[in-house]
Amino acid sequence: MSVIKISDLRYAFGHGETQQTVLHGITADFTQGEITIIAGPSGSGKTTLLKLVAGLRTIQEGSIEIDGQRIETAKQRELVAVRRNIGFIFQSHHLISSLSVVQNVMMPLTFDSKMTPGKARQRALDILGEVDLSDHVHKRPEQLSGGQKQRVAIARALVHQPAIILADEPTASLDGPTGREIVSHLQRLSKEFGNTIVMVTHDNRILDVADRLVTLVDGKLSDHAPTLGEDF
Ligand SMILES: Nc1ncnc2c1ncn2[C@@H]1O[C@H](COP(=O)(O)OP(=O)(O)OP(=O)(O)O)[C@@H](O)[C@H]1O
């Protein structure tokens, strides 16, 4: 089943003579429960594409449907509902330094009116256990290593059980083994909960976790047979 459907998506930065078209008509479907990796050269528009799907940039031309809801024509209320179904993991994890690990992970649940503080805390503790951080729940983010912070970001992205996870370079700034550990956690959790994951990466050491590998080159997306050792 198609969860994200992109049709003839075009996007440009700037205006007039300085206009730079980054996406030249992207058409793609992302299937439920699948991990897709988007690879491609630096500056090819991978982050821009992810931000458009996330609703963090306004669609200029073309369309994106998430769970049957058209994004470009959605009302504010409908967009909020769509975003609730998406977990974001970005390169810089944006953890709140004044909150503890468990409080950071509870954040997405505070928007859920049916969730009591006790239940939210228990849910956060459970997911922190899943990413092996049970011994660190009362620490502040600054007391954690880069890999541990990234695992907190994963826990926070997954705590409200979103159907879709968008990850932009989740292993950037991590060493090889730590990066692998991060994607293994993501892969395990996605298989457990059936999440659809779309991940942008330069890191060719993690390409094997993908069910599907696509490349973005010259503003176009194409399916790509994974070749180990290939450099992007
Ligand atoms: N806010 C912006 N204003 C103007 N141009 C931008 C902006 N953001 C990105 N660009 C340009 O759009 C192009 C695509 O950028 P984008 O960040 O989507 O690429 P990317 O494939 O994610 O790159 P990288 O792999 O280096 O992160 C680049 O040429 C970039 O310089």
The ligand as a MOL file (V3000), in Angstrom:
LIG
                    3D

  0  0  0     0  0            999 V3000
M  V30 BEGIN CTAB
M  V30 COUNTS 31 33 0 0 0
M  V30 BEGIN ATOM
M  V30 1 N 17.2300 27.9400 1.7270 0
M  V30 2 C 17.8510 27.8440 0.5370 0
M  V30 3 N 17.9670 28.9080 -0.2820 0
M  V30 4 C 18.5720 28.8200 -1.4910 0
M  V30 5 N 19.1060 27.6810 -1.9660 0
M  V30 6 C 19.0310 26.5840 -1.2060 0
M  V30 7 C 18.3960 26.5980 0.0890 0
M  V30 8 N 18.4640 25.3480 0.6290 0
M  V30 9 C 19.1150 24.6110 -0.2940 0
M  V30 10 N 19.4440 25.3290 -1.3720 0
M  V30 11 C 20.1570 24.8360 -2.5800 0
M  V30 12 O 19.3680 23.8050 -3.1790 0
M  V30 13 C 20.1710 22.7270 -3.5750 0
M  V30 14 C 19.6900 21.4410 -2.8990 0
M  V30 15 O 19.9340 21.5110 -1.5040 0
M  V30 16 P 19.6230 20.2950 -0.5300 0
M  V30 17 O 20.0430 20.6980 0.8440 0
M  V30 18 O 18.2210 19.8640 -0.7240 0
M  V30 19 O 20.6160 19.1830 -1.1350 0
M  V30 20 P 21.0940 17.8020 -0.5040 0
M  V30 21 O 21.0370 16.8060 -1.6090 0
M  V30 22 O 20.3160 17.4920 0.7250 0
M  V30 23 O 22.5910 18.1610 -0.1400 0
M  V30 24 P 23.5640 17.5230 0.9710 0
M  V30 25 O 23.6970 16.0790 0.5810 0
M  V30 26 O 24.8450 18.2830 0.7630 0
M  V30 27 O 22.9340 17.7350 2.3090 0
M  V30 28 C 21.6100 23.1170 -3.2570 0
M  V30 29 O 22.2090 23.6210 -4.4190 0
M  V30 30 C 21.4830 24.2000 -2.2220 0
M  V30 31 O 22.5360 25.1020 -2.3130 0
M  V30 END ATOM
M  V30 BEGIN BOND
M  V30 1 1 1 2
M  V30 2 1 2 3
M  V30 3 2 2 7
M  V30 4 2 3 4
M  V30 5 1 4 5
M  V30 6 2 5 6
M  V30 7 1 6 7
M  V30 8 1 6 10
M  V30 9 1 7 8
M  V30 10 2 8 9
M  V30 11 1 9 10
M  V30 12 1 10 11
M  V30 13 1 11 12
M  V30 14 1 11 30
M  V30 15 1 12 13
M  V30 16 1 13 14
M  V30 17 1 13 28
M  V30 18 1 14 15
M  V30 19 1 15 16
M  V30 20 2 16 17
M  V30 21 1 16 18
M  V30 22 1 16 19
M  V30 23 1 19 20
M  V30 24 2 20 21
M  V30 25 1 20 22
M  V30 26 1 20 23
M  V30 27 1 23 24
M  V30 28 2 24 25
M  V30 29 1 24 26
M  V30 30 1 24 27
M  V30 31 1 28 29
M  V30 32 1 28 30
M  V30 33 1 30 31
M  V30 END BOND
M  V30 END CTAB
M  END
